[in-house]
């Protein structure tokens, strides 16, 4: 496993979960119900994961 970076997948997971929690809490703070806020948080988590993954791949391909 030479050259495998353990930080990238951990960073991806941590940022995605933080974004889900942030969006869910903000939506609930502004009066949205628990279920719709959780769904919106999940969508934000998926979008964030795709963006971070594409940035990681772009940075790797430039090397």
N, C-alpha and C positions, 0 to 999 in steps of 0.2 A: 504494500500500500504506500509506496513511495510517491510523494507529491500530493497526497490527499490532504485537503485542508478541513479540519474538524470545525473550525470557527464559522465557516459559511452556512452550513445547515442549521447550526445552533442560532446564529444571528437571524436567519430567515424565520425560524419558528418563534423566536422571542419577539421580533418586530411584528409578526402577524398577530400573535396573541395580544400584545400590547395595543395594537390598533383596534382589534375586536373589542377589547375591554373599554377603550377610550370612546369609541363610537357608541357602544351600548350605553355607557354611563351618560354621555352627553344627550343622547336621544331621550333617555328616561328623565333627565333633569329638565328637559324642555317639554315634558308632559306626554310623551309617547308611551304607549302600553309596553308591558314587558316582552311579549312575544314579537311584536313588530320591531322593537328596538334590537332584540336579539338577532332577528333575521337580517336587519340592516348591518349590524355588527359583523355577522358572518360574511355578508357580501363584501364589506370593506376589508375583511381579513383575506379573502380570496384575491381581491384586486391588489392588495398590498403584496401578497406573496408572489403574484405574477410579475409585478413591477420589480421587486427585489431580485427575483430569479433572473429576469432578463438583464438587469444591470450587472449581476455577477457574471453571467455568460458573456456579455459584451466586454467586460473588463478582462476576462480570461482570453478571449479571442484576439485582443489587441496585443497581447504579449508575444 
